[in-house]
């Protein structure tokens, strides 16, 4: 009799222990699986972060930097079941606020199913119709024979770029690859207005109302090493990127709609046509059946 009583007490104790462990485990979780095409590793400190949209509000998932292969993001099962959309953002260097940045890079709707096709165009821009040209010139000084030291995205005296308007959180940026270092010509939103930087301009001339840069003078307050000024753009690769504005990463982002290689001739009469790259990232978010 005593033996039966001890067994009964042990069974009750084990039952109570099982309930306790179950309670400590917390609410059920599940994985939303992400597979992407065209995204590249983020190496400058910025991160990707996924967001479920539940009742119109963003619910954060894990951050990651390497989009290769299948990414499993763990979330509350109830949030995943009730999610209507999935959004992927680029979060800036040092970000810890767990609020979505404006730089949404992919988005898609579940539409009542267990998968969402993720697209770039709805949250950034449609890059299927772009064109561009530039010429070498140095309009910011009054020297007549040094035009190889500047690049301007112009068609004569008009805009040289055909680019769609970007969504909030994104800007275009021009670049020159000098071989051992790639230097920005400045970020911009409009193709027919000055960009956000003319750090290396000369004096005695004027800054055109278009994106571009003269690489004539290196100000002492700019910590740029590895490039002697004035810096010739002749025969150098020139390109435009779509940048998550505010990502605090000084390197070019990998989305590159236009590129071209400068020649050795200069001036508006010798424009260089740029090659369009219409590829845009895409992907799929999948939740359990």
N, C-alpha and C positions, 0 to 999 in steps of 0.2 A: 504493500500500500504506500509506504514511504517512497519507494522507488518511483511509482507512478506519479506521486505528487511532485517529486523533484523534476521529472521529465516535463510535466505540465508547466511548472514555473519557468523552466529553461525555454520552452516553446514560446511562452508569452514574452519573455525577455528578448528573444530573437526577433519576434514580431515587432516589438517596440523599437528595437534597433533598426530594423528595415525601414520603418516609417520615418525615423529620424534621418537616416541617410538620404532617403528620397527627398525629404524636405530640404536638406542642406544642398542638394544638387541644384536647386533653383528651378525656374520655369524652363520648359523644353526649348531647345535651340535647333536650328537647321542651317544648312549651307545653301547660299545662292552661288551658282557656278558661273564664272565669267570667262569667256573666250573671245579674244580680240585679234584683229588683223590690222597691221599698219601702225600700231603703237610701238614705241621704243623705250628702252630703259631710261629712267630718270637718274642722273648721276650727280647733279649739282646740289642736292639737298631738298628739292621739291619732291612731292609724292602724289601718286594717284589715290583717290579715295572714292569708294562707292557709297551711294545713298539710295535707300528705299523711300519711295513717296507713299506715305500711309496717311489717309485722311487729309491729304493735301500738305502734309508736313514732312520734311526730310528726316530720315532716321539713319544715323551713320553706321557704316560697316568698317572693316579693317582698312588700313592704309597699306600700300605696296608700291614698289618701284620697278619691279621686273614683271612686265605683262606677258612674258613668254609662257606658252602652254595654257593649262587650265588653272584658274585662280578660284579657290574656295573661300568665300567670305561668310563667317559665322554670324548669325543674327537670331533674334527671338523667332521661334517658329510662328507665333501669332502675327508678328509684323510681316514676315515673309508671306504668309497666307493672305494678309489683307493689303499687301502692296499693289498699287496700280501701275507704278512706273519704276524704272531704275535709271539713275543718273551717275555718270562718272565725272569727277572733277580733277583738276590739277591744283593741288594745295601748295602754297608758297613755302619757301625755305623758312623753317622755324615756326610754322603754324601749329598751334595747339588748341584752338578754340572750338573745334568740332562743329563748326558752322560751315556750310558749303561755300567755297569761293565762287566768284563770278565766272571763273574759267571752267565752265562745263564743256567737256570734250566729246562725250557720247551720251545719248539718251534713247530710251525706248519704252514702249508701253506693253504691259502684259496682256491687256485687252481680254481679261478673263481666262487666259491660257497660262501655261506654265513656262513659257519662254517669251522673251522680249528681244526683238531685233534692235540693235543699237546703232544709231546713225550720228554722223558728225555735222552735217549741214544744218539741221534744225537748231543747234545750239551754238554754232560758230559761224559758218558761211558755206555757201555752195561754190566750190572752187572749179567747177567744170568749164567756166568761160573766163579765162584770164589771159592777159597779154601784156607785154612790156618792152621797153627799150630804154637805153641810157646812152649818154655820151660823156667823154672826158673833157673837163674844163675846170678852171679855177676862178669863178666869178667873184670870189671874196677878196681878191687882191687886184692890184693894177699892173701886174707883170704879164707881158704878152706871150712869153715863150715857155710857160711852165704848166700847160694844161694837162699834162699827164698825171698831175698830183691831185686831181679831183674827179668825182663821179656824180652825175646828176641824172635823176630818173625823169627825163624830159624828152619831148618830141618837138624839137625846135624851141619855140617859146611857150609850148603847151604841155599838158600833162603827158608823161610817157608811159604811165601804168594804167591798165584796165583791171581793176580789182573790186570785188564786192565789198559792201559795208560789213564789218565784223560785229558780232554780238558783244554785249558788255562783257568785260573781263579779258578781251583780246585786242591786240594791236599788231600791225605789220612792223617789221624791222628790216632795214637794209644792212648788208654785210659785204666786206671785202676780205677775201682770203689771201693774205700776203705770204702764205707758205708756212712760216713758222708761227704765225699768229693770225687770228681772224678778228677783225675790228668792226664794230657797229658804225653805221652811218646815221643811226638814230631811229627811234620808233615813230610811227605815224598812223593816223586813222584816215586821213584824206589824201588823195593823190594830187590834189591841186592846192596844197598848202604846205608851209614849212613843217619839217619834222620837229621832234622834241629836243634835238641836240645838234649844235654846230660847234663842237668843242675845239676843232682843229683848224678853224677858219683863219684866213689871213686878214689883212687890213687894207683899206683904201678902195675896196670894191663894194659889192652888195651881195646879200644872201637871197637867192631866188625863192619865190613862193612855191617851192616844190621840194619833195624829199631829195636829199643828197648830202654830200660832204666834201670839203676840201681838206686834204691831209697835209697841211702846210706847216703848222706850228703845234708842238706838244706843250700844253700848259703844265707848269711845275706841279700843280695840285692833282694832276691825273696820273695815277700809278701804273703807267703803261710801259712795259719793258719788252725788249725783243724787236723793236721796230724803230728804225732811224727816220727822222723827219727832215725835210719833206719826204713823203712816201709815195712812190709811183704806183698808180693803179694799172698801168699798161701791162697787158698780158695776164692780169690777175682775174680770178674767178669772182664774180659779183652775183649776189643772190638776195632774194626776199624770203623772209620767214613769217609765219603766223605765230605770234608769241602770246603765252598766257601772261598778260600784263600784270606786273606786281609779283611775279614768281621769285624775284630776287636772285635769279640765276643768270650770270653774265654770259653764259655760252649760248649759241644759237639753238633754238628749238628745232625739232626734227621735221616739222611740217613746212615744206619749201615749195610754194607754188610757182616761183619764177627764178631762173638762173641764166647766166650768160658769161662768156669770157671776153674781157676787154681786149681790143686790138692795140696797135701802137699809134694809130691815127687819132686825132683829137678834134674837138669842136662839134657843133650841132650838125654840120654837114657829113659827119662820120658816125652815125648812130650804130649801136649794137643791139640787135634784136635778141630778146630773151626767150628761152625755151619754157613752155608751160608744163607743169606737173599737176595733173588733175586728180591724182590719187588722194583719197581721204580715208582716215581710219574707220573701222566698223567693228561690229562684234555681236555677241549674243549673251544674254543673261538668262539662266535657267534655274527654276526652283523644283523641288521634288514633286512627283505626282501625288 
